[in-house]
Amino acid sequence: MRNAVIGGVFSVLLMSTVAHATATDIALNKTIVAVSSEFSSDYSAAYAVDGFKGDTTNAGVYPYWLTANGVTTGWVTIDLGAVYNITSFLVSDTHNGSYVDRGTNAFSIGVGSTAAESQSNVTASSSFSLSDWQNLTDKTVTASATGEFVTFNILSAYGNGLNDPNGPYDTANGGGLGELAVFGTLAAVPAPEPMTMALLGTGLLGLIAARRRSV
């Protein structure tokens, strides 16, 4: 009996450890808007939070966001739906499939309590090396910020308008993003102050007394 109890406790602790170790992408399928998109229905901002990385086209769907043609900077803003303490981002680049004509080089990420605030803030910044872009190597960016909105800013782009896989890479037709995953924990809701709780308690007692008198 004792062994069974110990085994049960160990199983619960193990399950708890696994649960805490599993990272959840809090941006997955959340509301997202872009300053511009290339052929909005095919390369819309929604593909940057759909959970699919890479340039592989599936049944005519291109799982990445592209800026409008010829625009090598731009942004997407995600509404997480609640306030989170954000700890890191996982960024996946794109080179527009076999065209190899656009993708992100340098970028910044902003977090804020409003969309406008996240678009003006710079919480973290980084860039993809040429090799990262060519091989679509994901980049992890750490952060320490609290907010509901996240904005990904493309500051410069890679690309090759000649579609030559050997370069040059300074003739980008636009920017793009394969996926932006966001990780963190739900921010705690502030507890009511003692005076507020006392007032609420007094009000409830008054309501109860009034109801009893009316019965």
N, C-alpha and C positions, 0 to 999 in steps of 0.2 A: 504494500500500500504506500509506504514511504517513498519507494523508488518511483512509483507511478506519479506521485505528487511532484517529486523533484524533476522528473522527466517532463511533466506538464508545464512547470514553471520555466524550465529551460527552453521549451518550445515557444512559449509566449515571448520570452526575452529575445530569442532568435528572430522570431517574426517581427518584433518591434524594431530590432536592429536593421533588418532588411528593409523594412518600410521607410525608416529614416534615411537609409543609404540611397534609396531610389530617388533620382532627380526628376521632377515633373516640369515640363515646358509650360509655363503659365501663359505664354503668348499663343499657344496652339489654337488655331481657328477663331481667334478673337477678332473684333472689329478693327479694320485697318484702312487707312486712306493714304493716297499718294499725291504728291504735287503734280505728277504727270506720269503717263504710262504709254507704252508703244502698243497700238492696237488693243485698247483697254480690255476687251473681252478675252484676248489670248494671253496677254502678259500682265494681268492686273496685279495690284498689290496683294490681293488675297493669297496668291501663290507663294508669298514670302512667309506665310504662317500656316501653311497647309500640312506640314510635317514631312514633305517630300523634298529631298535634296538631290543635287545633281542636275544634269542637262538632258537626261533621257526623256524622250517624249512618249507618253502613254496614251494611246487612243486619241491622238490629236490634241492632247493637253500638254502645255509647256509649263512645268512646275517651277517657274521662276518669274520674278518681276523685272521688267525692263523700263527704263525711262523712255521718253519720247525720242524718236530718231534725231540724232545730232545733239542731244542734250547730255552732257557728260557729268552733270551734277544733279542732285535731287534728293528727295527724302520721302520716307514713309513713316506714318505715326500710328502706333498701336494703342488701343484702349484696352487695358487689362481687365476692366470691369470692377476693380476694387483696388485699394491701396496695398502695395506690397513693399517689403524690404528686399530690394534686389541685390543679388550677390554676384551674378555673372551673366554673360551672354555667349551664345555659340553662333558664329556667323559663317554661313556657307555662301561662297561666291558663285558666279555663273560666267560662262563665256558664250552664251547663246548657242548652245549645241555645236554643230560642226562648223558654224560660221566663224567662231573665235574672233568676233568683232566688237565685243563690249563686255564690261564687267567692272567690278569695284577695285580700285587701288587703295587710296587713303580714305578713311571714314571716321566719323565721330558718332557717339550715341548719347542722347540726352534723356533724362528722366525728370518728370515734373508732375505737379498736382493737376495741371491742365495741359491740353494739347499745345497751346501756345508756349507755355513754360518749358515743356520738353523740347520744343523746336528751337528755343533760344539757349538752353542749357547745354553744357558739354560735360557729361558725367565721365566719359571714357573716350579714348581715341586710339586708333591703331591703323595698320595697313596690311594688305596682302603683298607678299613679294611676287615677283614675276613667276617664280616657280610655283608658289602657292596658287596663283591664278591659273596657270597652265594645267596644274594637276587637280584643281578644285579641292585644295587642302583646307579643311575647316580651321577656323581660328577661335580660340577661347579668350574672352576679354573679361577680366575681373572688375567688379564695381562695388560700391557701397553707397546706395542711394535709396530713397523712399519716394514712391509716387504711384500714380495710376496710369500715366501715359509714358510711352517710350517712343523716341524718334531716332531713326537711323538716317544719317546724313552721308551721302556720297560726296566726297570732296574732290576726288579725281578718279579717272577711269583708265582701264586697260582696253586695248582693242587693236584690231588690224583691219582696216577697210579693204585691204587687198586680199583678205582671206588666206594669207600665207602663214602657215603654222610656224614658220621660222622667223617671223618678224618683218618689218619693224612693228613696234607695239605702241606707237604714239599717234595713231590715227583712229582712235575709238569712235564708233558710231553712236555710242551712248553708254549709260551706266546700267548696272543691274545687280540683283540680289537673289541668291538661291533660297536662303532660309535664314530667319532670325529667331533663334530660340532664346527665351528669357527664363532665368531661374531665380528663385527667392521664396520667401515665406510671407504669408498673409500678415499684414501689420495688425497689431492688437488695437482693439477699439478702446479708447481711454475710459476708465471707470468713472462714474459720476462722483463728484466731490461730496464729502460728508454733509455739507450744508444742503446740497441739492437733494440728497437721499432723505435728510430729515424733513425737508419741506414736502417731499413726495409722501413720506409716511404720515405726516400731519394731515395732508389733504385726503388721503385714503381713510384715515380714522374719522374725519369729518363727514365723508360721504357715507360711511357705514352707520354713523350715529344718526344722520338725517334720514337714512332709509328706515332705520328701526322706528323713528318717531312717526314716519308716515304709514307704517303698517298698522 
